[in-house]
Amino acid sequence: MGILDQLPALIGVVVGAVGSYAVAGLTERSRWRRARAERWDEKRFLTYANYASTLKEQIRIAQRIGAARGFENVADPLEPVEGLALLAEAESRRAAEWESVLLVGDAEAIGAARAWHEAVWNVELYARGLRDDADGWASAEKEVSRARDAFYVCARRDLGIAGPPPPSGSWPRTWQQVQVQAPDQEPGAVARSGRRRA
């Protein structure tokens, strides 16, 4: 049996080996890319969640200081002397978390996160005593809620979470209203309580 007789078998072995190597390489590369994408998805999720939690803490402190300054719909007043120091610490934590959002977030989520923290800063102007009109306070709080909702829409889209985000709440909540009859109101009229969302 000559070498020419064995050539087709050898070519078959070589082609089979090259094909197996190529398929194994492509499979491994695909597995690596999928694992990398999952790691980044998890990192983005944690980054967005940590940023939202930090910003929620910051707005809550600002709202409590606002309650001490006499603004409505806020529970648990916090005196400005104590609260402003806590607000500064919360802003430092937010700024640190912001760097992670800039690193792993997509452009839309970053833009929405920026709009949300700028809306929080607007509420902080009232907490710091730099603004004092009640209508402006109410508008600033509504803008914080709107900006938060927009951030969650963008973050969910970036994370590939299907379906619409949960509906935004309307404020004050029904449970925050009490039956109070003022002297100039008709019987059964509802007045708002001084309680606020957390």
Secondary structure as a PSIPRED ss2 file (coil, helix, strand):
# PSIPRED VFORMAT (PSIPRED V4.0)

   1 M C   1.000  0.000  0.000
   2 G C   1.000  0.000  0.000
   3 I H   0.000  1.000  0.000
   4 L H   0.000  1.000  0.000
   5 D H   0.000  1.000  0.000
   6 Q H   0.000  1.000  0.000
   7 L H   0.000  1.000  0.000
   8 P H   0.000  1.000  0.000
   9 A H   0.000  1.000  0.000
  10 L H   0.000  1.000  0.000
  11 I H   0.000  1.000  0.000
  12 G H   0.000  1.000  0.000
  13 V H   0.000  1.000  0.000
  14 V H   0.000  1.000  0.000
  15 V H   0.000  1.000  0.000
  16 G H   0.000  1.000  0.000
  17 A H   0.000  1.000  0.000
  18 V H   0.000  1.000  0.000
  19 G H   0.000  1.000  0.000
  20 S H   0.000  1.000  0.000
  21 Y H   0.000  1.000  0.000
  22 A H   0.000  1.000  0.000
  23 V H   0.000  1.000  0.000
  24 A H   0.000  1.000  0.000
  25 G H   0.000  1.000  0.000
  26 L H   0.000  1.000  0.000
  27 T H   0.000  1.000  0.000
  28 E H   0.000  1.000  0.000
  29 R H   0.000  1.000  0.000
  30 S H   0.000  1.000  0.000
  31 R H   0.000  1.000  0.000
  32 W H   0.000  1.000  0.000
  33 R H   0.000  1.000  0.000
  34 R H   0.000  1.000  0.000
  35 A H   0.000  1.000  0.000
  36 R H   0.000  1.000  0.000
  37 A H   0.000  1.000  0.000
  38 E H   0.000  1.000  0.000
  39 R H   0.000  1.000  0.000
  40 W H   0.000  1.000  0.000
  41 D H   0.000  1.000  0.000
  42 E H   0.000  1.000  0.000
  43 K H   0.000  1.000  0.000
  44 R H   0.000  1.000  0.000
  45 F H   0.000  1.000  0.000
  46 L H   0.000  1.000  0.000
  47 T H   0.000  1.000  0.000
  48 Y H   0.000  1.000  0.000
  49 A H   0.000  1.000  0.000
  50 N H   0.000  1.000  0.000
  51 Y H   0.000  1.000  0.000
  52 A H   0.000  1.000  0.000
  53 S H   0.000  1.000  0.000
  54 T H   0.000  1.000  0.000
  55 L H   0.000  1.000  0.000
  56 K H   0.000  1.000  0.000
  57 E H   0.000  1.000  0.000
  58 Q H   0.000  1.000  0.000
  59 I H   0.000  1.000  0.000
  60 R H   0.000  1.000  0.000
  61 I H   0.000  1.000  0.000
  62 A H   0.000  1.000  0.000
  63 Q H   0.000  1.000  0.000
  64 R H   0.000  1.000  0.000
  65 I H   0.000  1.000  0.000
  66 G H   0.000  1.000  0.000
  67 A H   0.000  1.000  0.000
  68 A H   0.000  1.000  0.000
  69 R C   1.000  0.000  0.000
  70 G C   1.000  0.000  0.000
  71 F C   1.000  0.000  0.000
  72 E C   1.000  0.000  0.000
  73 N C   1.000  0.000  0.000
  74 V C   1.000  0.000  0.000
  75 A C   1.000  0.000  0.000
  76 D C   1.000  0.000  0.000
  77 P C   1.000  0.000  0.000
  78 L C   1.000  0.000  0.000
  79 E C   1.000  0.000  0.000
  80 P H   0.000  1.000  0.000
  81 V H   0.000  1.000  0.000
  82 E H   0.000  1.000  0.000
  83 G H   0.000  1.000  0.000
  84 L H   0.000  1.000  0.000
  85 A H   0.000  1.000  0.000
  86 L H   0.000  1.000  0.000
  87 L H   0.000  1.000  0.000
  88 A H   0.000  1.000  0.000
  89 E H   0.000  1.000  0.000
  90 A H   0.000  1.000  0.000
  91 E H   0.000  1.000  0.000
  92 S H   0.000  1.000  0.000
  93 R H   0.000  1.000  0.000
  94 R H   0.000  1.000  0.000
  95 A H   0.000  1.000  0.000
  96 A H   0.000  1.000  0.000
  97 E H   0.000  1.000  0.000
  98 W H   0.000  1.000  0.000
  99 E H   0.000  1.000  0.000
 100 S H   0.000  1.000  0.000
 101 V H   0.000  1.000  0.000
 102 L H   0.000  1.000  0.000
 103 L H   0.000  1.000  0.000
 104 V H   0.000  1.000  0.000
 105 G C   1.000  0.000  0.000
 106 D C   1.000  0.000  0.000
 107 A H   0.000  1.000  0.000
 108 E H   0.000  1.000  0.000
 109 A H   0.000  1.000  0.000
 110 I H   0.000  1.000  0.000
 111 G H   0.000  1.000  0.000
 112 A H   0.000  1.000  0.000
 113 A H   0.000  1.000  0.000
 114 R H   0.000  1.000  0.000
 115 A H   0.000  1.000  0.000
 116 W H   0.000  1.000  0.000
 117 H H   0.000  1.000  0.000
 118 E H   0.000  1.000  0.000
 119 A H   0.000  1.000  0.000
 120 V H   0.000  1.000  0.000
 121 W H   0.000  1.000  0.000
 122 N H   0.000  1.000  0.000
 123 V H   0.000  1.000  0.000
 124 E H   0.000  1.000  0.000
 125 L H   0.000  1.000  0.000
 126 Y H   0.000  1.000  0.000
 127 A H   0.000  1.000  0.000
 128 R C   1.000  0.000  0.000
 129 G C   1.000  0.000  0.000
 130 L C   1.000  0.000  0.000
 131 R C   1.000  0.000  0.000
 132 D C   1.000  0.000  0.000
 133 D C   1.000  0.000  0.000
 134 A H   0.000  1.000  0.000
 135 D H   0.000  1.000  0.000
 136 G H   0.000  1.000  0.000
 137 W H   0.000  1.000  0.000
 138 A H   0.000  1.000  0.000
 139 S H   0.000  1.000  0.000
 140 A H   0.000  1.000  0.000
 141 E H   0.000  1.000  0.000
 142 K H   0.000  1.000  0.000
 143 E H   0.000  1.000  0.000
 144 V H   0.000  1.000  0.000
 145 S H   0.000  1.000  0.000
 146 R H   0.000  1.000  0.000
 147 A H   0.000  1.000  0.000
 148 R H   0.000  1.000  0.000
 149 D H   0.000  1.000  0.000
 150 A H   0.000  1.000  0.000
 151 F H   0.000  1.000  0.000
 152 Y H   0.000  1.000  0.000
 153 V H   0.000  1.000  0.000
 154 C H   0.000  1.000  0.000
 155 A H   0.000  1.000  0.000
 156 R H   0.000  1.000  0.000
 157 R H   0.000  1.000  0.000
 158 D H   0.000  1.000  0.000
 159 L H   0.000  1.000  0.000
 160 G C   1.000  0.000  0.000
 161 I C   1.000  0.000  0.000
 162 A C   1.000  0.000  0.000
 163 G C   1.000  0.000  0.000
 164 P C   1.000  0.000  0.000
 165 P C   1.000  0.000  0.000
 166 P C   1.000  0.000  0.000
 167 P C   1.000  0.000  0.000
 168 S C   1.000  0.000  0.000
 169 G C   1.000  0.000  0.000
 170 S C   1.000  0.000  0.000
 171 W C   1.000  0.000  0.000
 172 P C   1.000  0.000  0.000
 173 R C   1.000  0.000  0.000
 174 T H   0.000  1.000  0.000
 175 W H   0.000  1.000  0.000
 176 Q H   0.000  1.000  0.000
 177 Q E   0.000  0.000  1.000
 178 V E   0.000  0.000  1.000
 179 Q E   0.000  0.000  1.000
 180 V C   1.000  0.000  0.000
 181 Q C   1.000  0.000  0.000
 182 A C   1.000  0.000  0.000
 183 P C   1.000  0.000  0.000
 184 D C   1.000  0.000  0.000
 185 Q C   1.000  0.000  0.000
 186 E C   1.000  0.000  0.000
 187 P C   1.000  0.000  0.000
 188 G C   1.000  0.000  0.000
 189 A C   1.000  0.000  0.000
 190 V E   0.000  0.000  1.000
 191 A E   0.000  0.000  1.000
 192 R E   0.000  0.000  1.000
 193 S C   1.000  0.000  0.000
 194 G C   1.000  0.000  0.000
 195 R C   1.000  0.000  0.000
 196 R C   1.000  0.000  0.000
 197 R C   1.000  0.000  0.000
 198 A C   1.000  0.000  0.000
